[in-house]
Amino acid sequence: VAESRVPKLLLSQSARPASFGIQAMNETGHLIDTRIAGEHPLSVYLDKRELITLMTLGSAPECLVLGYLLNQGFISQPSELAQIHVDWDTEAAAVTSQQLSASGQSIWDEALGQAIVEKMAHKTVTTGCGQGSVYGSQMDQLAQIHLPARTLAVSVLQHLLAQVRAHESIYKEAGAVHGCALANAQGHILCFIEDVGRHNAADAIRGWMALNPALANQQESLMFYTTGRLTSEMVIKCAQMGIGILLSRSGLTQMGYSLARKLNMLMLGRCQGKHFLAYHGHERVLLND
Amino acid sequence: VAESRVPKLLLSQSARPASFGIQAMNETGHLIDTRIAGEHPLSVYLDKRELITLMTLGSAPECLVLGYLLNQGFISQPSELAQIHVDWDTEAAAVTSQQLSASGQSIWDEALGQAIVEKMAHKTVTTGCGQGSVYGSQMDQLAQIHLPARTLAVSVLQHLLAQVRAHESIYKEAGAVHGCALANAQGHILCFIEDVGRHNAADAIRGWMALNPALANQQESLMFYTTGRLTSEMVIKCAQMGIGILLSRSGLTQMGYSLARKLNMLMLGRCQGKHFLAYHGHERVLLND
């Protein structure tokens, strides 16, 4: 009964082809066929107001847009939206708020407009990103996040890594993309998304999670995996999802490390094959199980 | 005589330590010492007006700030500036224009303020970047760039790659950084800069080049190397420097490929050891010399 009161969010289904073939000459002088990752501009409009243009592989554009709006704090839950419509002919994602849909009044008429202006005024360009900016206010919000002190069995980690190897289709085919995954407590991958920008991939995971309300109360048993570096933004995005375990194939930066310590996040890098380095929370890694 | 009329640009010398030691537990349960790349916020002020906060390794902050201002179109040449002063205690780079220095009138009083507002209105968040945004007007400017049709001998490429291996100090030590290099026609590296954001590294190269006026008329013989992917921004930044050869250890994205074609750039990826793939301009790669 409660669910029937939640207005339905209408989503287009506009995934794009993920890679394209080109010819390149190798060191022997031969022309070979090689694949490159697709990369498309997607301008996001919230109640007809243009927010930003994202460059994306386009494999999960509706999840990307939803996750972007959540991670940047434009909305706090998907039920605030009535529709996300992605149209590649116009390279646009038209997002309509419930408020506009129900009353004809844009979400922008409220305090949001002012809040966004203030956010933009505290723009920080971050490190190795696909999105490039977090806003001052997000850093403040982090102080209010309390992550559960999670444990991780190495056998679970290895189960997850084996699935990542099976999932990475575009990376294997074309390279130049990053992947992010959401996994459950057993290390089973629930969702795997690749994108040319790894923060796009992280945002799309957030969007996918938000569209699966059954997961809403299970953050305490979820894990987040990324092929990319553990920069501050990646730690922030993981924390915003309420997830206490962050895993990466790559290394970390100083700010990522510093934030993981503050948040008491279990953070492992260099996860490849049987190898890993537990950068923070190593006492909660269960070697024998 | 002409040179003495050029006002001197005063620069601080505020490079930071590049890496820090932490302890991490590996898969055998042993705590090992490992290094992580430094990552520091640096807020850029132009004539006392805050522009942006960059996250940087801090190895060449003055070059980074100068290159950022040039690549984003805030200034068109270093002679417009009187001073760049980087102070890590306040995490600030104070940039003073010649105009403010000479007449007390901020560079912002002119049309620049309006131009910047217009730029910001056309913000595009780009792909896999350290900086995250190019502005609409930059894409327009590209149409006016005509790059020379360069040739490249494989022996020169291999000479360059051998030096890259010798230069990559932070990457070897701590990982999680990208390097960019500027090389001459013989493949000799003139400048190699690493940063946590690869677009910071590219910007710092631009800044270093601008501080070496002897190079100003030699773009036609220079080459640009990056460890990162060949995304649209990397192609744009290379083109803005007037350099017609772009080399990468990594692959490319569709927009990077598309721009290289438009600009007739000689673009090679997957440059490692003896291997490479000539993605565009392969007929200008000289295999035997």
HADDOCK unambig.tbl for C-alpha pairs under 7 A between the chains (distance, minus, plus):
assign (segid A and resid 24 and name CA) (segid B and resid 277 and name CA) 5.77 0.50 0.50
assign (segid A and resid 24 and name CA) (segid B and resid 278 and name CA) 5.28 0.50 0.50
assign (segid A and resid 24 and name CA) (segid B and resid 279 and name CA) 4.75 0.50 0.50
assign (segid A and resid 25 and name CA) (segid B and resid 277 and name CA) 5.42 0.50 0.50
assign (segid A and resid 25 and name CA) (segid B and resid 278 and name CA) 4.94 0.50 0.50
assign (segid A and resid 25 and name CA) (segid B and resid 279 and name CA) 6.89 0.50 0.50
assign (segid A and resid 25 and name CA) (segid B and resid 282 and name CA) 6.07 0.50 0.50
assign (segid A and resid 26 and name CA) (segid B and resid 276 and name CA) 5.66 0.50 0.50
assign (segid A and resid 26 and name CA) (segid B and resid 277 and name CA) 4.58 0.50 0.50
assign (segid A and resid 26 and name CA) (segid B and resid 278 and name CA) 6.31 0.50 0.50
assign (segid A and resid 27 and name CA) (segid B and resid 275 and name CA) 5.72 0.50 0.50
assign (segid A and resid 27 and name CA) (segid B and resid 276 and name CA) 5.70 0.50 0.50
assign (segid A and resid 27 and name CA) (segid B and resid 277 and name CA) 6.87 0.50 0.50
assign (segid A and resid 36 and name CA) (segid B and resid 252 and name CA) 6.61 0.50 0.50
assign (segid A and resid 36 and name CA) (segid B and resid 253 and name CA) 5.92 0.50 0.50
assign (segid A and resid 36 and name CA) (segid B and resid 254 and name CA) 6.18 0.50 0.50
assign (segid A and resid 37 and name CA) (segid B and resid 253 and name CA) 5.41 0.50 0.50
assign (segid A and resid 37 and name CA) (segid B and resid 254 and name CA) 5.97 0.50 0.50
assign (segid A and resid 38 and name CA) (segid B and resid 253 and name CA) 6.60 0.50 0.50
assign (segid A and resid 38 and name CA) (segid B and resid 254 and name CA) 5.24 0.50 0.50
assign (segid A and resid 39 and name CA) (segid B and resid 253 and name CA) 6.40 0.50 0.50
assign (segid A and resid 39 and name CA) (segid B and resid 254 and name CA) 5.30 0.50 0.50
assign (segid A and resid 39 and name CA) (segid B and resid 255 and name CA) 5.95 0.50 0.50
assign (segid A and resid 52 and name CA) (segid B and resid 123 and name CA) 6.35 0.50 0.50
assign (segid A and resid 52 and name CA) (segid B and resid 124 and name CA) 6.17 0.50 0.50
assign (segid A and resid 52 and name CA) (segid B and resid 125 and name CA) 6.87 0.50 0.50
assign (segid A and resid 53 and name CA) (segid B and resid 123 and name CA) 6.92 0.50 0.50
assign (segid A and resid 53 and name CA) (segid B and resid 124 and name CA) 4.74 0.50 0.50
assign (segid A and resid 53 and name CA) (segid B and resid 125 and name CA) 5.67 0.50 0.50
assign (segid A and resid 54 and name CA) (segid B and resid 124 and name CA) 6.51 0.50 0.50
assign (segid A and resid 54 and name CA) (segid B and resid 125 and name CA) 5.15 0.50 0.50
assign (segid A and resid 54 and name CA) (segid B and resid 126 and name CA) 6.38 0.50 0.50
assign (segid A and resid 55 and name CA) (segid B and resid 125 and name CA) 6.54 0.50 0.50
assign (segid A and resid 55 and name CA) (segid B and resid 126 and name CA) 5.38 0.50 0.50
assign (segid A and resid 55 and name CA) (segid B and resid 127 and name CA) 5.54 0.50 0.50
assign (segid A and resid 123 and name CA) (segid B and resid 52 and name CA) 6.38 0.50 0.50
assign (segid A and resid 123 and name CA) (segid B and resid 53 and name CA) 6.93 0.50 0.50
assign (segid A and resid 124 and name CA) (segid B and resid 52 and name CA) 6.21 0.50 0.50
assign (segid A and resid 124 and name CA) (segid B and resid 53 and name CA) 4.77 0.50 0.50
assign (segid A and resid 124 and name CA) (segid B and resid 54 and name CA) 6.54 0.50 0.50
assign (segid A and resid 125 and name CA) (segid B and resid 52 and name CA) 6.89 0.50 0.50
assign (segid A and resid 125 and name CA) (segid B and resid 53 and name CA) 5.68 0.50 0.50
assign (segid A and resid 125 and name CA) (segid B and resid 54 and name CA) 5.17 0.50 0.50
assign (segid A and resid 125 and name CA) (segid B and resid 55 and name CA) 6.53 0.50 0.50
assign (segid A and resid 125 and name CA) (segid B and resid 131 and name CA) 5.87 0.50 0.50
assign (segid A and resid 125 and name CA) (segid B and resid 132 and name CA) 6.95 0.50 0.50
assign (segid A and resid 126 and name CA) (segid B and resid 54 and name CA) 6.41 0.50 0.50
assign (segid A and resid 126 and name CA) (segid B and resid 55 and name CA) 5.39 0.50 0.50
assign (segid A and resid 126 and name CA) (segid B and resid 130 and name CA) 6.32 0.50 0.50
assign (segid A and resid 126 and name CA) (segid B and resid 131 and name CA) 6.78 0.50 0.50
assign (segid A and resid 127 and name CA) (segid B and resid 55 and name CA) 5.56 0.50 0.50
assign (segid A and resid 127 and name CA) (segid B and resid 130 and name CA) 4.69 0.50 0.50
assign (segid A and resid 127 and name CA) (segid B and resid 196 and name CA) 6.03 0.50 0.50
assign (segid A and resid 127 and name CA) (segid B and resid 197 and name CA) 4.83 0.50 0.50
assign (segid A and resid 128 and name CA) (segid B and resid 128 and name CA) 6.76 0.50 0.50
assign (segid A and resid 128 and name CA) (segid B and resid 129 and name CA) 5.44 0.50 0.50
assign (segid A and resid 128 and name CA) (segid B and resid 130 and name CA) 4.43 0.50 0.50
assign (segid A and resid 128 and name CA) (segid B and resid 196 and name CA) 6.56 0.50 0.50
assign (segid A and resid 128 and name CA) (segid B and resid 197 and name CA) 4.80 0.50 0.50
assign (segid A and resid 129 and name CA) (segid B and resid 128 and name CA) 5.39 0.50 0.50
assign (segid A and resid 129 and name CA) (segid B and resid 129 and name CA) 4.93 0.50 0.50
assign (segid A and resid 129 and name CA) (segid B and resid 130 and name CA) 5.55 0.50 0.50
assign (segid A and resid 129 and name CA) (segid B and resid 132 and name CA) 6.70 0.50 0.50
assign (segid A and resid 130 and name CA) (segid B and resid 126 and name CA) 6.28 0.50 0.50
assign (segid A and resid 130 and name CA) (segid B and resid 127 and name CA) 4.67 0.50 0.50
assign (segid A and resid 130 and name CA) (segid B and resid 128 and name CA) 4.42 0.50 0.50
assign (segid A and resid 130 and name CA) (segid B and resid 129 and name CA) 5.60 0.50 0.50
assign (segid A and resid 130 and name CA) (segid B and resid 132 and name CA) 6.43 0.50 0.50
assign (segid A and resid 131 and name CA) (segid B and resid 125 and name CA) 5.81 0.50 0.50
assign (segid A and resid 131 and name CA) (segid B and resid 126 and name CA) 6.74 0.50 0.50
assign (segid A and resid 131 and name CA) (segid B and resid 132 and name CA) 5.64 0.50 0.50
assign (segid A and resid 132 and name CA) (segid B and resid 125 and name CA) 6.90 0.50 0.50
assign (segid A and resid 132 and name CA) (segid B and resid 129 and name CA) 6.82 0.50 0.50
assign (segid A and resid 132 and name CA) (segid B and resid 130 and name CA) 6.51 0.50 0.50
assign (segid A and resid 132 and name CA) (segid B and resid 131 and name CA) 5.66 0.50 0.50
assign (segid A and resid 132 and name CA) (segid B and resid 132 and name CA) 3.88 0.50 0.50
assign (segid A and resid 132 and name CA) (segid B and resid 133 and name CA) 6.90 0.50 0.50
assign (segid A and resid 133 and name CA) (segid B and resid 132 and name CA) 6.95 0.50 0.50
assign (segid A and resid 175 and name CA) (segid B and resid 251 and name CA) 6.27 0.50 0.50
assign (segid A and resid 176 and name CA) (segid B and resid 229 and name CA) 6.22 0.50 0.50
assign (segid A and resid 176 and name CA) (segid B and resid 251 and name CA) 5.50 0.50 0.50
assign (segid A and resid 176 and name CA) (segid B and resid 252 and name CA) 5.96 0.50 0.50
assign (segid A and resid 176 and name CA) (segid B and resid 253 and name CA) 6.42 0.50 0.50
assign (segid A and resid 196 and name CA) (segid B and resid 127 and name CA) 6.06 0.50 0.50
assign (segid A and resid 196 and name CA) (segid B and resid 128 and name CA) 6.55 0.50 0.50
assign (segid A and resid 197 and name CA) (segid B and resid 127 and name CA) 4.83 0.50 0.50
assign (segid A and resid 197 and name CA) (segid B and resid 128 and name CA) 4.78 0.50 0.50
assign (segid A and resid 198 and name CA) (segid B and resid 128 and name CA) 6.98 0.50 0.50
assign (segid A and resid 229 and name CA) (segid B and resid 176 and name CA) 6.23 0.50 0.50
assign (segid A and resid 251 and name CA) (segid B and resid 175 and name CA) 6.28 0.50 0.50
assign (segid A and resid 251 and name CA) (segid B and resid 176 and name CA) 5.52 0.50 0.50
assign (segid A and resid 252 and name CA) (segid B and resid 36 and name CA) 6.63 0.50 0.50
assign (segid A and resid 252 and name CA) (segid B and resid 176 and name CA) 5.97 0.50 0.50
assign (segid A and resid 253 and name CA) (segid B and resid 36 and name CA) 5.94 0.50 0.50
assign (segid A and resid 253 and name CA) (segid B and resid 37 and name CA) 5.42 0.50 0.50
assign (segid A and resid 253 and name CA) (segid B and resid 38 and name CA) 6.63 0.50 0.50
assign (segid A and resid 253 and name CA) (segid B and resid 39 and name CA) 6.43 0.50 0.50
assign (segid A and resid 253 and name CA) (segid B and resid 176 and name CA) 6.41 0.50 0.50
assign (segid A and resid 254 and name CA) (segid B and resid 36 and name CA) 6.17 0.50 0.50
assign (segid A and resid 254 and name CA) (segid B and resid 37 and name CA) 5.96 0.50 0.50
assign (segid A and resid 254 and name CA) (segid B and resid 38 and name CA) 5.25 0.50 0.50
assign (segid A and resid 254 and name CA) (segid B and resid 39 and name CA) 5.33 0.50 0.50
assign (segid A and resid 255 and name CA) (segid B and resid 39 and name CA) 5.99 0.50 0.50
assign (segid A and resid 275 and name CA) (segid B and resid 27 and name CA) 5.72 0.50 0.50
assign (segid A and resid 276 and name CA) (segid B and resid 26 and name CA) 5.66 0.50 0.50
assign (segid A and resid 276 and name CA) (segid B and resid 27 and name CA) 5.69 0.50 0.50
assign (segid A and resid 277 and name CA) (segid B and resid 24 and name CA) 5.77 0.50 0.50
assign (segid A and resid 277 and name CA) (segid B and resid 25 and name CA) 5.45 0.50 0.50
assign (segid A and resid 277 and name CA) (segid B and resid 26 and name CA) 4.58 0.50 0.50
assign (segid A and resid 277 and name CA) (segid B and resid 27 and name CA) 6.87 0.50 0.50
assign (segid A and resid 278 and name CA) (segid B and resid 24 and name CA) 5.28 0.50 0.50
assign (segid A and resid 278 and name CA) (segid B and resid 25 and name CA) 4.97 0.50 0.50
assign (segid A and resid 278 and name CA) (segid B and resid 26 and name CA) 6.31 0.50 0.50
assign (segid A and resid 279 and name CA) (segid B and resid 24 and name CA) 4.75 0.50 0.50
assign (segid A and resid 279 and name CA) (segid B and resid 25 and name CA) 6.90 0.50 0.50
assign (segid A and resid 282 and name CA) (segid B and resid 25 and name CA) 6.05 0.50 0.50
